[in-house]
Protein backbone atom coordinates (compact mmCIF):
# COMPACT_ATOMS: atom_id res chain seq x y z
CA UNK A 1 0.00 0.00 0.00
CA UNK A 2 1.03 3.52 -0.54
CA UNK A 3 1.60 5.81 2.38
CA UNK A 4 -1.45 7.88 1.37
CA UNK A 5 -3.73 4.88 1.53
CA UNK A 6 -2.27 3.89 4.90
CA UNK A 7 -2.79 7.43 6.16
CA UNK A 8 -6.38 7.43 4.90
CA UNK A 9 -7.12 4.15 6.68
CA UNK A 10 -5.51 5.44 9.88
CA UNK A 11 -7.52 8.67 9.69
CA UNK A 12 -10.73 6.72 9.08
CA UNK A 13 -10.05 4.53 12.12
CA UNK A 14 -9.42 7.61 14.25
CA UNK A 15 -12.63 9.19 12.98
CA UNK A 16 -14.63 6.06 13.73
CA UNK A 17 -13.17 5.85 17.24
CA UNK A 18 -13.98 9.50 17.91
CA UNK A 19 -17.51 9.01 16.60
CA UNK A 20 -17.99 6.03 18.92
CA UNK A 21 -16.89 8.15 21.89
CA UNK A 22 -19.29 10.96 20.95
CA UNK A 23 -22.19 8.53 20.45
CA UNK A 24 -21.50 6.95 23.84
CA UNK A 25 -21.44 10.38 25.47
CA UNK A 26 -24.74 11.28 23.82
CA UNK A 27 -26.34 8.06 25.06
CA UNK A 28 -25.11 8.82 28.59
CA UNK A 29 -26.46 12.39 28.44
CA UNK A 30 -29.82 11.20 27.16
CA UNK A 31 -30.03 8.58 29.87
CA UNK A 32 -29.18 11.18 32.49
CA UNK A 33 -31.73 13.64 31.18
CA UNK A 34 -34.48 11.05 31.10
CA UNK A 35 -34.18 10.39 34.84
CA UNK A 36 -34.57 14.03 35.98
CA UNK A 37 -36.34 16.99 34.46
CA UNK A 38 -34.53 20.27 33.92
CA UNK A 39 -36.38 21.82 36.87
CA UNK A 40 -35.37 18.97 39.15
CA UNK A 41 -31.76 19.31 38.03
CA UNK A 42 -31.79 23.07 38.66
CA UNK A 43 -33.37 22.62 42.08
CA UNK A 44 -30.83 19.97 42.96
CA UNK A 45 -27.89 22.15 41.93
CA UNK A 46 -29.29 25.15 43.81
CA UNK A 47 -29.78 23.05 46.93
CA UNK A 48 -26.24 21.69 46.68
CA UNK A 49 -24.86 25.20 46.19
CA UNK A 50 -26.86 26.56 49.12
CA UNK A 51 -25.62 23.73 51.31
CA UNK A 52 -22.03 24.47 50.33
CA UNK A 53 -22.46 28.18 51.06
CA UNK A 54 -24.04 27.40 54.44
CA UNK A 55 -21.19 25.04 55.37
CA UNK A 56 -18.63 27.66 54.36
CA UNK A 57 -20.44 30.37 56.35
CA UNK A 58 -20.51 28.18 59.45
CA UNK A 59 -16.79 27.48 59.09
CA UNK A 60 -15.90 31.15 58.60
CA UNK A 61 -18.15 32.21 61.49
CA UNK A 62 -16.52 29.72 63.84
CA UNK A 63 -13.08 30.97 62.79
CA UNK A 64 -13.97 34.67 63.23
CA UNK A 65 -16.34 34.92 66.18
CA UNK A 66 -15.20 38.43 67.14
CA UNK A 67 -15.84 39.83 63.67
CA UNK A 68 -19.23 38.14 63.57
CA UNK A 69 -20.17 39.68 66.94
CA UNK A 70 -19.06 43.13 65.69
CA UNK A 71 -21.17 42.78 62.54
CA UNK A 72 -24.23 41.73 64.52
CA UNK A 73 -23.73 44.66 66.93
CA UNK A 74 -23.36 47.08 64.03
CA UNK A 75 -26.57 45.78 62.45
CA UNK A 76 -28.44 46.07 65.74
CA UNK A 77 -27.24 49.66 66.15
CA UNK A 78 -28.18 50.49 62.57
CA UNK A 79 -31.74 49.22 62.98
CA UNK A 80 -32.06 50.95 66.37
CA UNK A 81 -30.46 54.24 65.24
CA UNK A 82 -33.64 56.32 65.25
CA UNK A 83 -34.66 55.48 68.83
CA UNK A 84 -31.06 55.92 70.01
CA UNK A 85 -30.69 59.32 68.33
CA UNK A 86 -34.08 60.37 69.68
CA UNK A 87 -33.08 59.35 73.21
CA UNK A 88 -29.80 61.24 72.96
CA UNK A 89 -30.86 64.39 71.12
CA UNK A 90 -34.65 64.55 71.31
CA UNK A 91 -37.27 64.78 68.56
CA UNK A 92 -35.30 67.25 66.41
CA UNK A 93 -32.73 64.57 65.59
CA UNK A 94 -35.35 62.50 63.79
CA UNK A 95 -34.70 62.51 60.01
CA UNK A 96 -37.36 63.26 57.53
SULURFEN-V736613 format. One line per field, one symbol per residue. phi: phi as a letter, one per 20 degrees, with the letter a starting at -180 (. if undefined). A space follows every 10 residues. Layout:
BEGIN
phi->???
END
This chain:
BEGIN
phi->.effffffff ffffffffff ffffffffff ffffecffff ffffffffff ffffffffff fffcffffff fffffffffd ffffffffdn ffeffo
END
